Amino acid sequence: MTEDGNERGINLSLHATVADWDAVRADSVLFASITVTENVNWSDAGAEQQILAAQRAGVRAGIRHYARPGAPHDQAEHCVRLGKQLGVFGPGALAPALEVEVPGVGDRFIKAWIKAVRQAAGIRRVLVYAPYEHWLHTLRPDKWADAEVVLWVNRHNGIPGRPGWFHPRLGLHQHNAADDKPGLDGPIGFDSLVYPFTMGDVVL
């Protein structure tokens, strides 16, 4: 637990890297969501190494998929195929995340992607990450967010776990971006659980 009572995590966008995962873990970071796949056939080989390094350091690592419009089933299967190779669907791993940011990826895509991931990976819990404005104006999670879907809001207000937006399935908050400092390279977000969610609610 951190001083503010919220478990801490980080998320890595495409091409982002952490040089020393042991130092990250020593800084009380418990979980990490790492973008490894995008669209139907692209993967970041460097991110694969980040997953493995995070796991070795004792960080609960999970795979993240950056969604592009169209073919949600194919995109889900691509994500699961690589996730199985990396061993991120076992008990205790951070649940797989879908990153929703680009136009054309909406409620129908999300619902289909979740169903396909569950079937292909044999799991139930998934995370759906999107910017604050998307949750306010674009997405309708009541159409697809059941009891095993956890919402994740990106809003850099600097108040961990208090994004200023509420949904019963909202469990994660990206509250800041990592500073540009040695060992961290590329877009990395700082995250916190949202009360009353616990680590047990976001891992497999």
C-alpha angles and dihedrals in degrees: 000000000000128000091267091051097249126117111239132227143162135220128209122212123208113311094003116138142190115210098199117030092175089062090048091052091047087056089065096259106151105178142028134192110203124193106230106151137044132183117337104316114009124106134172109233090195091056089054088061089049091056092052094046092049091050092051090052092054097253114142098242127193135183121249127203122207106216125223124187117277138022100049092173093053091046091050093050091049090053093047094046092058093038090058090052090052095046096236098137097071127108112289097022118124108263116258115269133215114210112212115191113117126084114262096040106103144139097305092051093047094049092050093045092052092050093048094047091050092051096044098043099034092232135115108202119084136164125223116202124194140149119270093251091056092055091048100046114009115032128065105197094179086076094063113002105106126170093287096052118090120197121221122198126200108212119143100210095131094237108112113224094003108089097160092243127091137204126154089241096046106119108149135053128190098207104170144009119246116259118250099258138138113292097025118086128176132002108339124166130207114226141190137187117255116230128284091023118097134191088268089064096056103041129075 
